[in-house]
Structure formats: structure tokens, C-alpha cells
Amino acid sequence: MTDGAKALTKRTAVSALVVLLVLMVFRALLLWVLVALVGWWVWKAVSRRTARPQLPRLRSLVHVHPGFDSSLSIRSLLKLPFLY
């Protein structure tokens, strides 16, 4: 057996062992991932049924100066080219 063949065999064996180890870890974690996913679905379903009351809008509580440009917001500032 040549040195190249030995090296190739060793790399293949190490790769196979790493793949098996990763599959074993994923198999162990799969149940916990499924439990977390079902729990998240239940939490979302329960939170939809018990809707929280809406808070009053800030504009109705704060007097806005008539000359104030209400279109200027943080969202519009984030679109400005000098920020990029």
C-alpha cells in the first residue's frame, strides 16, 4: 500500500467518524428540538387567544406642533444614503 493510499484511507476514516459523531449528536438533540417547536406553537396559539389590550397611540397623547413634518421618522432616516 502506498503512502498516498494510506493517507487517503486515514482521511476517509476520520471523515466517516466525524459524520457518525455529528449524526449521533443530531439524533440526541432532535427530540429537544421537536419539544421546543411544539412548545413554541402552543405558546403562539395561547397568546393569540389572550390578546392584550392595545395601548393608546403616542400621537393622541402628545401635542404635535402644526409645522412638524410627521413623515420624518427613524425608519425614513435609516434609508438615507449617508448612513451606508
N, C-alpha and C positions, 0 to 999 in steps of 0.2 A: 504494500500500500504506500503510495507516495505521500509526501508531506502535504501537498495541496489537498489530496483526498482526505487525509486525517483532519486537516483544518476545516474543510467543508462539512465533514461528519460532525465534528465538535460544535460548529456554529449551528447546524441543523438541530442537534440535540438540545443545545441551550435554548434556542428559539422555541422548540416544542415544549420544553419545561416551563418557559415563561408564559406561553399561551395557556397551558394547562393551569398554571397558578392563577392567572387572571380569570379564567373561566370559573375556577373554584371560588374565588372572591366574589365575582358577579353572582354566582348561584347563591352564595350565602346572603348577599345583600338584596337579592330580588324580592324576597318576602317583605323586607322592611320597606322597600320602595313601593310595593303594592299596598301595604298597610298605610303608608303616608299618603298615597294618591287617593285611596278610598276615604281617609280621614279628611283630606282637603275637599273632596266632593261633598261630603256630609256637611262640613263647616260652611261651604258656599251655599248649600241648599238651606241650611238653618238661618244663615244671615239674610238670605233673600226673604224668608217668611217673616222675620222680625225686623222689618225695615225701620231704621232710625228716623226720627223726625228731622226734617230739613231745617237747617239754621237759616235765619233771615240773611238776605244778601247784604253785603257791606255797603253798597251804594244807597240802599234805603236807610241806612243808619247814619251815614256821613254826608254832610252837605258838600256838594261839589261845586266849585266856582263855575259860573256860566261860561267863562272863556277857556276852561280846561279841556284839552284835547283828550277825550276818553279813548281814542284809538291807540294812544301811546301806552303800551303795556310791556311787561317783561318779555312776553312771547315775541312781540314785534322788535324789541331791542336785540333779541337773540338772532334775528335774521339779518342784522346789519353787517355789512362786509368787513368793517374794521375789526370785528371780533374774531375773524378767522385768520 
